[in-house]
Amino acid sequence: MAGTVISIYDTTLRDGAQGEGVHFSVKDKLVYLQKIQESGIHYIEAGWPGSNPKDDEFFRQLSLNRPFNGKENSITTKIAAFGSTCRVNESPEKSEVLAGLLSSGADTLTIFGKTWKLHVGEVLRTDKDENLRIIRESICYLVSAGKEVFFDAEHFFDGWVDNPDFALSCLKAALEGGARGLILCDTNGGAFPREISRGVETVLKEFNPEILGIHAHNDGGLAVANTLAAVESGANQIQGSWNGFGERCGNANLSTLIPWLQIKLGYDILQPGVLQKLTHLSRYVAELANYPFDEKQPFVGKSAFAHKAGMHADAVLKNKRTFEHIEPSLVGNERRILVSDQSGRANICERMRRFRPEIEKDDPLVEEAMDKIKKAENEGFQFETAEGSLDLLLMDILGEYQPPFSLEDYHVWSDPLRGELDSVAVIKIRVEDKSVHLAAEGDGPVHALDRALRRTLSAFFPVIDESELVDYKVRVLDGSRGTGAFVRVIAETRHGLNTWGTIGVSSNILRASAKALLEALYLVILSDQGKLTRKV
């Protein structure tokens, strides 16, 4: 363990990009490489040259910017190109796939081949000997061109269970061709950790390759467990993607695997300083892919160290080990004490200490806050996803909050015949002794109101222009009342590195939206003024 080096092979840009809803432009890929290479990841599989115009353009751009190839500026990350063996009855010299790999400029090439007789017969429609030939000769051809070659043994574990001799003969052919590494793939994602361990142990005993990797899919929900089982059995390379992106149910999640291996099991993976950026890296990749971030992810999710039950919160504040398996800061995350109708004094007191560090659980203000929060949640408010509104409520109870402006009046009109901008909002704002009227058009009443608020306030508080609404959700609380039902509006607003959730509840969707939007703007202004003090 300690002292043992496990290399990381990041396949987010290739296998991860095959996940439903995941998309990277050429520019995204170039930016991704620069960001992830700074973390010291050993290999980044950047795409399949020749498979689509985007990957072709990406590798062309890559060849014009040699620092991405790990040869300059002390960057040690290697860029890998992915492809397949030559076709059945085709010589490597005439293979367009192999030619594309060689022309990519990548120094590491990964090619996959069949190791399951089912695929050889039903997909390739050929025999064992031809399958072994295309594996051996394809790799030999690439190695003779001076490339480091990894062989992805596609469906290895299914093939090994079905016919061990055949599966192992495919690995032997790859090594005979000069492959530096063998990557055992659970391509269907249906293997069990016990099968993974036995397969890895068998391959090590039979061949003992320089690099033995594991590439696990998550169709059975065991990709991380299977990867860990492979490492514990002797594999020295893990393949995966950030946030578990990938085809079907995804790939093994690097955001989970890296802390497991380095913190829990003691393997040498990344430098400690990089590990503390793990949460940021994970979120960065999701943002770059324009893909919703899973807040339930272990280690890096917002909920990973969130404590809601009063007994849990009380215990973790006394001794963090009671309900936290690691220190959140080790992976760049933070502890969160949630406040809801299930909260006890410990939850609320800890939240209030952000603004008044000396407050204790027996302070009457804690009791007052608990009563107001529980009453509000009974009316439909939910502060777990609207911690910004919660902070404003607590600051108000503590006497430390004065709204930086007030909305004195507003009117909104909609005309469906006017075209795209079909709504107009007119608002009256007071900032200190100044009262201002302003109108704005929008695509719907909420959009018009938001634009009017921002245009008016930005003249007094320029920081408003630096913030953005990143999410807006509406939920009907009691559908039995039809269109007269109460609704809950959650607005998520970002300013710099800070993101706030704010909430409004009303039978009038516009009124609920106005409350959520107003509180979001309050928070942006207060934060800019340094009044939103936090003690974490």
CORCOR-V936699 format. One record per residue. N is the residue number from 1. RES is the residue in three letters. PHI is phi in whole degrees, -180 to 180 (* if undefined). PSI is psi as a letter, one per 40 degrees, with the letter a starting at -180 (* if undefined). OMEGA is omega in radians with two decimals (NA if undefined). Layout:
N RES PHI PSI OMEGA
N RES PHI PSI OMEGA
//
This chain:
1 MET * c 3.11
2 ALA -56 h -3.10
3 GLY 95 e 3.11
4 THR -83 h -3.11
5 VAL -94 h 3.04
6 ILE -112 h 3.14
7 SER -82 i 3.13
8 ILE -105 h 3.11
9 TYR -115 h -3.03
10 ASP -91 h -3.11
11 THR -110 f -3.11
12 THR -59 d -3.06
13 LEU -74 e -3.13
14 ARG -113 c -3.12
15 ASP -69 d 3.12
16 GLY -63 d -3.12
17 ALA -70 e 3.09
18 GLN -82 e 3.11
19 GLY -72 i 3.13
20 GLU -61 h 3.10
21 GLY 87 e -3.14
22 VAL -101 h -3.11
23 HIS -141 h 3.04
24 PHE -127 h 3.02
25 SER -81 i 3.08
26 VAL -59 d 3.12
27 LYS -63 d 3.11
28 ASP -57 d -3.10
29 LYS -64 d 3.13
30 LEU -66 d 3.09
31 VAL -65 d 3.13
32 TYR -59 d -3.12
33 LEU -57 d -3.11
34 GLN -62 d -3.11
35 LYS -68 d -3.04
36 ILE -73 d 3.10
37 GLN -62 d 3.11
38 GLU -64 d -3.12
39 SER -84 e 3.10
40 GLY 86 e 3.04
41 ILE -58 i -3.01
42 HIS -75 d -3.14
43 TYR -134 i 3.00
44 ILE -125 h 3.08
45 GLU -83 h -2.89
46 ALA -95 e 3.13
47 GLY 151 a -3.11
48 TRP -116 g -3.14
49 PRO -61 h -3.13
50 GLY 95 e -3.10
51 SER -86 d -3.13
52 ASN -162 i -3.10
53 PRO -59 d -3.11
54 LYS -64 d 3.13
55 ASP -69 d 3.08
56 ASP -63 d 3.13
57 GLU -67 d 3.13
58 PHE -61 d -3.13
59 PHE -68 d 3.06
60 ARG -65 d 3.09
61 GLN -63 d -3.13
62 LEU -63 d -3.12
63 SER -68 d 3.12
64 LEU -85 e -3.05
65 ASN -131 g -2.99
66 ARG -55 d 3.12
67 PRO -56 d 3.12
68 PHE -68 e -3.07
69 ASN -89 e 3.00
70 GLY 76 f -3.09
71 LYS -114 e -3.12
72 GLU -136 i 3.07
73 ASN 56 f 3.09
74 SER 63 e 3.09
75 ILE -81 h -3.08
76 THR -104 e -3.14
77 THR -65 h 3.08
78 LYS -101 h 3.10
79 ILE -95 h -3.13
80 ALA -111 i 3.00
81 ALA -105 i -3.03
82 PHE -114 i 3.08
83 GLY -168 a -3.11
84 SER -116 i 3.00
85 THR -68 i 3.00
86 CYS -66 i -3.10
87 ARG -77 i 3.04
88 VAL -60 h 3.12
89 ASN 64 f 3.11
90 GLU -120 i 3.09
91 SER -84 i -3.14
92 PRO -56 d -3.10
93 GLU -62 d -3.10
94 LYS -104 e -3.09
95 SER -81 h 3.07
96 GLU -68 d 3.13
97 VAL -64 d -3.12
98 LEU -69 d 3.09
99 ALA -63 d 3.11
100 GLY -64 d 3.10
101 LEU -63 d -3.11
102 LEU -67 d -3.11
103 SER -81 e -3.10
104 SER -68 d -3.08
105 GLY 89 e 3.13
106 ALA -73 i 3.14
107 ASP -89 e 3.07
108 THR -114 h -3.13
109 LEU -122 h 3.09
110 THR -118 h 3.10
111 ILE -123 i 3.13
112 PHE -107 i 3.08
113 GLY -146 i -3.07
114 LYS -81 h 3.06
115 THR -127 e 3.14
116 TRP -116 h -3.08
117 LYS -58 d 3.11
118 LEU -56 d -3.11
119 HIS -73 d 3.14
120 VAL -60 d -3.11
121 GLY -81 d -3.00
122 GLU -91 d -3.09
123 VAL -103 d 3.13
124 LEU -78 d -3.11
125 ARG 56 f 3.13
126 THR -140 a -3.11
127 ASP -112 i -3.08
128 LYS -58 d -3.05
129 ASP -62 d 3.14
130 GLU -67 d 3.10
131 ASN -62 d 3.11
132 LEU -65 d -3.13
133 ARG -65 d -3.06
134 ILE -67 d 3.06
135 ILE -68 d -3.05
136 ARG -63 d -3.05
137 GLU -73 d 3.12
138 SER -64 d -3.13
139 ILE -68 d 3.13
140 CYS -59 d -3.13
141 TYR -64 d -3.13
142 LEU -72 d 3.12
143 VAL -65 d 3.14
144 SER -65 e 3.08
145 ALA -89 e 3.07
146 GLY 87 f -3.09
147 LYS -98 i 2.94
148 GLU -81 h -3.02
149 VAL -121 h 2.99
150 PHE -108 i 3.09
151 PHE -108 h 3.03
152 ASP -82 h 3.13
153 ALA -81 g -3.05
154 GLU -64 h 3.12
155 HIS 57 f -3.05
156 PHE -59 d -3.02
157 PHE -70 d 3.02
158 ASP -65 d -3.14
159 GLY -67 d -3.12
160 TRP -68 d 3.09
161 VAL -66 d -3.09
162 ASP -72 d -3.09
163 ASN -155 g -3.06
164 PRO -56 d -3.09
165 ASP -62 d -3.13
166 PHE -66 d -3.12
167 ALA -60 d -3.14
168 LEU -69 d 3.12
169 SER -66 d 3.09
170 CYS -69 d 3.08
171 LEU -65 d 3.13
172 LYS -62 d 3.12
173 ALA -62 d 3.12
174 ALA -65 d 3.12
175 LEU -68 d 3.09
176 GLU -62 d 3.12
177 GLY -77 e 3.09
178 GLY 106 e 3.14
179 ALA -60 h 3.10
180 ARG -78 d -3.09
181 GLY -135 i 3.02
182 LEU -110 h 3.14
183 ILE -113 h -3.12
184 LEU -87 h -3.01
185 CYS -108 h 2.92
186 ASP -96 g -2.95
187 THR -66 d 3.12
188 ASN -80 e 3.11
189 GLY 68 f -3.08
190 GLY -112 e -3.12
191 ALA -80 i 3.13
192 PHE -107 i -3.10
193 PRO -50 d 3.13
194 ARG -62 d 3.11
195 GLU -66 d 3.13
196 ILE -61 d -3.11
197 SER -60 d -3.12
198 ARG -65 d 3.14
199 GLY -64 d 3.13
200 VAL -63 d -3.13
201 GLU -61 d 3.14
202 THR -65 d -3.12
203 VAL -65 d 3.11
204 LEU -63 d 3.14
205 LYS -68 d -3.07
206 GLU -79 d -2.98
207 PHE -125 d -3.07
208 ASN 48 f -3.12
209 PRO -68 i 3.12
210 GLU -60 d 3.08
211 ILE -124 h 3.05
212 LEU -125 h -3.06
213 GLY -109 i 3.09
214 ILE -129 h 3.14
215 HIS -128 h -3.02
216 ALA -113 h 3.01
217 HIS -100 i -2.92
218 ASN -108 f -3.07
219 ASP -61 d 3.09
220 GLY -102 e 3.13
221 GLY 75 e -3.04
222 LEU -121 e -3.06
223 ALA -60 d 3.12
224 VAL -68 d 3.13
225 ALA -61 d -3.14
226 ASN -68 d 3.10
227 THR -66 d 3.11
228 LEU -63 d 3.11
229 ALA -63 d 3.13
230 ALA -65 d 3.13
231 VAL -64 d 3.13
232 GLU -64 d 3.13
233 SER -95 e 3.04
234 GLY 124 e 3.08
235 ALA -65 i -3.11
236 ASN -121 e 2.97
237 GLN -141 h 3.05
238 ILE -112 h 3.05
239 GLN -112 i -3.13
240 GLY -175 a -3.12
241 SER -135 i 3.07
242 TRP -65 h 3.13
243 ASN 63 e 3.11
244 GLY 74 e 3.12
245 PHE -56 i 3.06
246 GLY 158 i -3.08
247 GLU -62 i -3.12
248 ARG 57 b -3.12
249 CYS -92 e 3.03
250 GLY 99 a -3.13
251 ASN -104 i 3.03
252 ALA -59 h -3.00
253 ASN -87 h 3.12
254 LEU -64 d 3.14
255 SER -64 d 3.10
256 THR -97 d -3.06
257 LEU -66 d -3.06
258 ILE -60 d 3.10
259 PRO -67 d 3.08
260 TRP -60 d -3.07
261 LEU -71 d -3.03
262 GLN -85 d -3.07
263 ILE -84 d -3.02
264 LYS -81 d -3.00
265 LEU -107 e 3.00
266 GLY 81 e 3.09
267 TYR -79 i 3.06
268 ASP -83 h -3.12
269 ILE -118 c -3.12
270 LEU -126 i 3.07
271 GLN -66 i -3.11
272 PRO -53 d -3.14
273 GLY -62 d 3.11
274 VAL -74 d 3.14
275 LEU -58 d -3.14
276 GLN -73 e 3.07
277 LYS -102 e -3.01
278 LEU -60 d -3.14
279 THR -62 d 3.11
280 HIS -63 d -3.13
281 LEU -62 d -3.12
282 SER -62 d 3.12
283 ARG -70 d 3.13
284 TYR -60 d -3.12
285 VAL -65 d 3.12
286 ALA -62 d 3.14
287 GLU -66 d -3.13
288 LEU -64 d 3.14
289 ALA -83 e -3.09
290 ASN 54 f -3.07
291 TYR -121 h -3.11
292 PRO -57 h 3.14
293 PHE -81 h -3.14
294 ASP -83 h -3.10
295 GLU -73 e 3.11
296 LYS -92 e 3.14
297 GLN -60 h 3.02
298 PRO -61 i 3.05
299 PHE 69 d -2.96
300 VAL -107 e -3.11
301 GLY -75 i 3.13
302 LYS -63 d -3.11
303 SER -89 e -3.02
304 ALA -61 d -3.13
305 PHE -128 f 3.14
306 ALA -100 h -3.08
307 HIS -122 h -3.04
308 LYS -108 d -3.11
309 ALA -62 h -3.10
310 GLY -57 d -3.14
311 MET -65 d 3.12
312 HIS -65 d -3.11
313 ALA -62 d 3.14
314 ASP -60 d -3.11
315 ALA -68 d -3.06
316 VAL -70 d 3.08
317 LEU -75 d 3.08
318 LYS -82 d 3.12
319 ASN -155 h -3.03
320 LYS -58 d -3.11
321 ARG -70 e -3.09
322 THR -63 d -3.11
323 PHE -137 e 3.07
324 GLU -133 h -3.06
325 HIS -81 e 3.00
326 ILE -144 i 3.03
327 GLU -75 h -3.08
328 PRO -53 d -3.07
329 SER -66 e 3.13
330 LEU -61 d 3.14
331 VAL -116 e 3.09
332 GLY 77 e 3.13
333 ASN -103 a 3.13
334 GLU -144 i 3.10
335 ARG -76 i 3.07
336 ARG -129 h 3.05
337 ILE -102 h -3.06
338 LEU -80 i 3.12
339 VAL -124 h -3.14
340 SER -156 a 3.12
341 ASP -71 e 3.07
342 GLN -99 e -3.06
343 SER -77 i 2.98
344 GLY -106 a -3.13
345 ARG -60 d -3.08
346 ALA -62 d 3.13
347 ASN -60 d -3.04
348 ILE -70 d 3.13
349 CYS -61 d -3.13
350 GLU -64 d 3.11
351 ARG -67 d -3.12
352 MET -69 d 3.13
353 ARG -68 e 3.04
354 ARG -63 d -3.06
355 PHE -113 d 3.06
356 ARG -143 g -2.99
357 PRO -57 d -3.04
358 GLU -87 e -3.06
359 ILE -67 i -3.14
360 GLU -116 i -3.05
361 LYS -63 d -3.09
362 ASP -89 e 3.10
363 ASP -68 h 3.14
364 PRO -56 d 3.13
365 LEU -67 d 3.07
366 VAL -67 d 3.09
367 GLU -63 d 3.12
368 GLU -61 d 3.13
369 ALA -63 d -3.13
370 MET -61 d 3.14
371 ASP -64 d -3.11
372 LYS -67 d -3.13
373 ILE -66 d -3.12
374 LYS -66 d 3.08
375 LYS -65 d -3.14
376 ALA -64 d -3.13
377 GLU -67 d 3.06
378 ASN -68 d 3.12
379 GLU -88 e 3.08
380 GLY 117 e 3.09
381 PHE -71 i 3.14
382 GLN -145 h -2.96
383 PHE -88 e 3.12
384 GLU -61 d -3.14
385 THR -102 e -3.13
386 ALA -137 f -3.08
387 GLU -69 d 3.05
388 GLY -64 d 3.10
389 SER -63 d 3.10
390 LEU -61 d -3.14
391 ASP -62 d 3.11
392 LEU -64 d 3.11
393 LEU -63 d -3.12
394 LEU -68 d 3.10
395 MET -63 d 3.12
396 ASP -65 d 3.11
397 ILE -62 d -3.14
398 LEU -80 e -3.14
399 GLY 74 f -3.08
400 GLU -116 f -3.07
401 TYR -135 h 3.03
402 GLN -132 h -3.12
403 PRO -54 h -3.11
404 PRO -71 e 3.07
405 PHE -158 i 3.08
406 SER -134 i 3.07
407 LEU -93 h -3.04
408 GLU -84 d -3.12
409 ASP -166 i 3.02
410 TYR -156 i 3.09
411 HIS -137 i -3.13
412 VAL -132 h 3.09
413 TRP -122 i 3.06
414 SER -128 h 3.10
415 ASP -134 h -3.08
416 PRO -64 e -3.13
417 LEU -91 e -3.05
418 ARG -82 e -3.12
419 GLY 109 a -3.02
420 GLU -63 d 3.10
421 LEU -86 g -2.95
422 ASP -101 e -3.09
423 SER -132 i 3.09
424 VAL -131 h 3.07
425 ALA -119 h 3.05
426 VAL -119 h -3.09
427 ILE -127 i 3.05
428 LYS -125 h -3.08
429 ILE -114 i 3.02
430 ARG -118 h 3.05
431 VAL -121 h -3.03
432 GLU 56 b -3.09
433 ASP -102 e -3.12
434 LYS -107 h 3.10
435 SER -116 h -3.03
436 VAL -131 h 3.00
437 HIS -105 i 3.07
438 LEU -157 i 3.10
439 ALA -119 i 3.10
440 ALA -149 i 3.07
441 GLU -93 i 3.11
442 GLY -160 i 3.10
443 ASP -86 g -3.04
444 GLY 107 i -3.04
445 PRO -64 d -3.12
446 VAL -68 d 3.11
447 HIS -63 d 3.14
448 ALA -63 d 3.13
449 LEU -65 d 3.13
450 ASP -62 d -3.14
451 ARG -65 d 3.13
452 ALA -64 d 3.12
453 LEU -61 d -3.08
454 ARG -67 d -3.13
455 ARG -64 d -3.13
456 THR -70 d -3.02
457 LEU -75 d -3.09
458 SER -63 d 3.10
459 ALA -69 d 3.12
460 PHE -94 d -3.07
461 PHE -130 g -3.08
462 PRO -56 d -3.13
463 VAL -60 d 3.13
464 ILE -57 d -3.12
465 ASP -69 e 3.14
466 GLU -88 e -3.13
467 SER -100 i 3.11
468 GLU -149 i 3.03
469 LEU -81 h -3.06
470 VAL -105 e 3.09
471 ASP -158 i -3.13
472 TYR -148 h -3.07
473 LYS -129 i 3.09
474 VAL -126 h 3.10
475 ARG -130 h 3.07
476 VAL -79 h -3.05
477 LEU -90 d -3.13
478 ASP -144 g -3.06
479 GLY -64 e -3.11
480 SER -67 e 3.13
481 ARG -90 e 3.09
482 GLY 61 b -3.09
483 THR -73 e 3.06
484 GLY -95 e -3.08
485 ALA -70 i 3.00
486 PHE -71 i 3.11
487 VAL -125 i 3.06
488 ARG -112 h 3.11
489 VAL -110 h 3.05
490 ILE -116 h 3.08
491 ALA -114 h 3.10
492 GLU -115 h -3.05
493 THR -124 h -3.13
494 ARG -117 h 2.97
495 HIS -140 h -3.07
496 GLY 62 b 3.14
497 LEU -90 e -3.11
498 ASN -95 i 3.05
499 THR -132 h -3.13
500 TRP -121 i 2.96
501 GLY -103 h 3.10
502 THR -130 i -2.95
503 ILE -137 i 2.99
504 GLY -142 i 3.14
505 VAL -132 h 3.13
506 SER -170 i 2.99
507 SER -79 e 3.11
508 ASN -106 h -3.05
509 ILE -62 d 3.13
510 LEU -70 d 3.13
511 ARG -67 d 3.10
512 ALA -64 d 3.13
513 SER -65 d -3.13
514 ALA -61 d 3.14
515 LYS -63 d -3.13
516 ALA -64 d -3.12
517 LEU -69 d 3.13
518 LEU -62 d -3.11
519 GLU -66 d 3.08
520 ALA -63 d 3.14
521 LEU -70 d 3.04
522 TYR -56 d -3.07
523 LEU -65 d 3.11
524 VAL -60 d -3.11
525 ILE -68 d -3.12
526 LEU -62 d 3.12
527 SER -64 d 3.14
528 ASP -64 d -3.14
529 GLN -84 e 3.14
530 GLY 76 e -3.10
531 LYS -94 e -3.13
532 LEU -96 g -3.07
533 THR -68 h 3.12
534 ARG -129 h 3.06
535 LYS -124 h -3.05
536 VAL -97 * NA
//
